[in-house]
Amino acid sequence: MSRGPVRVGLFWHSRTGTTRAAVEMLQAGLTARGAKPRIAEIRPRWDLPYPLWLALSFVPGIRFPLRPVPFPPTEFDRAVLAFPKWTFAHPPVNAFLARWARSLPPTGLLVTCGGWDQDRYLVGYRRRLERAGVEVRAALAVKKRDLPARATQEALGRFADRLL
Ligand SMILES: Cc1cc2nc3c(=O)[nH]c(=O)nc-3n(C[C@H](O)[C@H](O)[C@H](O)COP(=O)(O)O)c2cc1C
């Protein structure tokens, strides 16, 4: 079996750019560790205004239609699923999981948030992945205001180490 660099697919959704910035930091950390990361946006079929996303996010498990992902998670040795904390549910991510959870390689879960109730949210999504048979290697919540902090950079580095 050939043993080239570890291929990591980073699948992310970001409405206002925070998760995207965290994913780019993680991507740099993975590259520095010799892995080969590629990023793919999870895009809802239509964007909605904030009040509608907020309303939908109160319905646990609700799914929202997606555009096709540019490449499937099955092409990778590892995956990262990165998205913002939205109340109880992230409808586009729920749709992504309904389609792909059963074929995810060992995965890291990265959530950004304003800073309320993110640990329970992270545990909820972790359990959903594990119930689908996914090995969750790392899980991290990053508060938006902490994104520039050195501690966040270090936490993302530890996340990359556990994932690989
Ligand atoms: C619909 C909606 C619901 C949210 N609910 C929460 C929440 O329950 N807890 C929290 O800490 N942040 C919540 N936030 C804030 C986002 O998680 C936070 O700003 C995040 O970093 C935004 O990421 P993004 O820029 O990648 O979209 C919510 C944001 C939106 C749009």
The ligand as a MOL file (V3000), in Angstrom:
LIG
                    3D

  0  0  0     0  0            999 V3000
M  V30 BEGIN CTAB
M  V30 COUNTS 31 33 0 0 0
M  V30 BEGIN ATOM
M  V30 1 C -28.9600 31.1500 13.5520 0
M  V30 2 C -27.8110 31.3400 14.5330 0
M  V30 3 C -27.8870 30.7850 15.7920 0
M  V30 4 C -26.8160 30.9100 16.7080 0
M  V30 5 N -26.9070 30.3040 17.9340 0
M  V30 6 C -25.8410 30.3590 18.7620 0
M  V30 7 C -25.8600 29.6530 20.0090 0
M  V30 8 O -26.8470 29.0220 20.3830 0
M  V30 9 N -24.7400 29.6990 20.7970 0
M  V30 10 C -23.6270 30.4100 20.4390 0
M  V30 11 O -22.6390 30.4070 21.1760 0
M  V30 12 N -23.5760 31.0890 19.2750 0
M  V30 13 C -24.6510 31.0760 18.4240 0
M  V30 14 N -24.6050 31.7520 17.2320 0
M  V30 15 C -23.3900 32.5430 16.9170 0
M  V30 16 C -22.4540 31.7850 15.9780 0
M  V30 17 O -22.2720 30.4360 16.3670 0
M  V30 18 C -21.0580 32.4340 15.9390 0
M  V30 19 O -21.1540 33.7970 15.6770 0
M  V30 20 C -20.1990 31.7380 14.9000 0
M  V30 21 O -18.8350 31.9300 15.1950 0
M  V30 22 C -20.4820 32.2580 13.4890 0
M  V30 23 O -19.7350 31.5040 12.5590 0
M  V30 24 P -19.6480 31.8970 11.0270 0
M  V30 25 O -19.0540 33.2890 10.9460 0
M  V30 26 O -18.7170 30.8890 10.4630 0
M  V30 27 O -21.0130 31.8410 10.4250 0
M  V30 28 C -25.6600 31.6600 16.3280 0
M  V30 29 C -25.6050 32.2480 15.0500 0
M  V30 30 C -26.6610 32.0880 14.1550 0
M  V30 31 C -26.5740 32.7110 12.7710 0
M  V30 END ATOM
M  V30 BEGIN BOND
M  V30 1 1 1 2
M  V30 2 1 2 3
M  V30 3 2 2 30
M  V30 4 2 3 4
M  V30 5 1 4 5
M  V30 6 1 4 28
M  V30 7 2 5 6
M  V30 8 1 6 7
M  V30 9 1 6 13
M  V30 10 2 7 8
M  V30 11 1 7 9
M  V30 12 1 9 10
M  V30 13 2 10 11
M  V30 14 1 10 12
M  V30 15 2 12 13
M  V30 16 1 13 14
M  V30 17 1 14 15
M  V30 18 1 14 28
M  V30 19 1 15 16
M  V30 20 1 16 17
M  V30 21 1 16 18
M  V30 22 1 18 19
M  V30 23 1 18 20
M  V30 24 1 20 21
M  V30 25 1 20 22
M  V30 26 1 22 23
M  V30 27 1 23 24
M  V30 28 2 24 25
M  V30 29 1 24 26
M  V30 30 1 24 27
M  V30 31 2 28 29
M  V30 32 1 29 30
M  V30 33 1 30 31
M  V30 END BOND
M  V30 END CTAB
M  END
